[in-house]
Amino acid sequence: MINNRLQSKFTLMTVFVLAVLVFSCKKSAETEADVMLDANLLKSKGQYNELLTKRESGAATFSIENISRTNTTLSVHVKGGCAEQQFKLVWDGSIMESQPARIRLVLINEGGRNCNPEQETTVNVDLKKIIGAQPVSNFVFHVANGSSKQDKSIDPDGAVHSR
């Protein structure tokens, strides 16, 4: 009788542990899924990494002239490429825990290579879609060019750096 109770408790505990593991794995898979945060902002670790790898293999289709921030809007000033709505920022989904914290984005032109190389446009993104209600002054934003090896960063004080 005692042996049956122990076996029953062991079986129940095994089922509980397996359920927790399955739920945890499912939750992890959900967090890795691509999520459109806004019309021009995608959260995708896989696409972010793929875009950075591919950018070194092609000719530049646009250049990042400057980046700026007004309140919670990040503005990326671009030369080349097509219309603003054909640009998209891809966020890797992580926030690097440093002081200040760092957020990495890559800008891509989904309009292809048949765009005016002299056309200038500004791509705006709502940073609240990434940081929520946290103060924007707690973050450095890195913007990588998805068409060539060119990066710009904006510090909490608004200073811009090129890499």
N, C-alpha and C positions, 0 to 999 in steps of 0.2 A: 504494500500500500504506500509506504513512504517512498519507495523507489519510483512508483508511478507518478507521485506528486512532484518529485524532483525532475523526472523526465518531462512532465507537463510544463513545469516552470522553465526548464531549460529550453524547451520548444518555443514557449511564449516569448522568452527573452531573445531567442534567435530571430524570430519573426520581427520583433520590435527593432532590433539592431539592423536587420536587412531593410526594413521600411525607412529608417532614418538615413541609411546610406543611399537608397534609391532617391529619396527626396532631396538629399544634399547634391547628388550628381545632377538631378534634373534642374535644381536651382542654379548650379554652376553653368550648365549648358544655356540656361535662359539669359544669364548675365553676359554671355559671349555673343549673343545674337546681335545682328545689325539692327540699329534703331534710328529712324529718322527723327531727329529732335526738332527740326524746323525745315522749311522748304529748301534751305541751302546748307544744312548742317546734319551730318551723318555721324553716328557713334559706331565705329567698327574697328576693332583692333586688327583684324585680318586684312581689311582693305587698306588701313593706314600703313601697315608693314609692307604690303604688296606695292603700294604706290611709291613708297620711299625707295624700294629696290628698283623699280622700273624707271624712275626719273633719270637715272644715270645712263640709260641706254638710248635716249632719244634727243633730238634737237629741241631747244626751247621753243615753246609756242607763246609764252608770255613771260613777263618779268614782274616781280613785286617791287614797285617803286618805293612804297612806304607803307607803314601801318600806323594807325592811331587809335585812340580810345576816347570816346565821349560817354561819360556815365557808364552804362553797361553795354554799350555798343562798340564792337571791334570793327574798324574799317580797314580793309586791305585795298590799297590803291595799286591798280594793275595796268600795265601797258602791254598791248597785244591781246590776243584772244578775241572772244566774241562778246555778246551782251552779258550783263551782270547775272541774269537768271541762268546762264549756262555754266557758271562757276559754282563749285561746291567745296565746303570745308569738311574734312574728315578728321574726327577726333578719335584718338586711340582708346578713349574711355578711362584713362588713368589720370590721376592727379599725383604728381611726384611730391612726396612729403618732404619738403625742404623749407627753408625760411628765405624768401617767400616761396610758397608752393608753385609748382610749374605745370603748365598744361600745354600739350603738344598737338598741333593741328597741321594738316597738309592741305594745300589749296590745289584743286584740279579744275581744268577747263574741259567740260563735257561737250564743247562745241566742235571739237576736232581741230585740225591744222589749217583749215581753209578760212581763217579769220584775218582781219586787218592787223598787221603787226604794229601799226601806229595808233590803233584805237586805245583810248584810255577809259577805264571804268573803275568804279569802287564797289567792292563786295562788302556788305555789312552783315554782321552776325550778332544775334542777341546772346550775350554771355550768360544771362540768367538761365538759359537752356542748359548750360554746363555747370555753373557754380551755384545755381539756386539763389537764395537770399544772402549768401555770404558777400562780404565787401569785396569788390573787384580789386581793391588796393592790396589784397592779400596774395595776389597771383602775378606770375610772369607768364606771358603767352608767347609761345614759339610758333611761328608760321613757316612751314617749309613749302617751297615751290614744287608742285608735283610734276613739272615739265623739265626742270633742270636743278642742278645742285646750287640752290640759293635759299638761304634762310634769313628771317628777320625775327627779332624778339622785341617785345615791349615790356618794360619794367613797370612796377607799381607806380612809380613817379612819372611815367610817360616817356622815359628815355628809350630810344630805339637803337638796337644794335644789329649789325649784319654779321653773318657767319659764312 
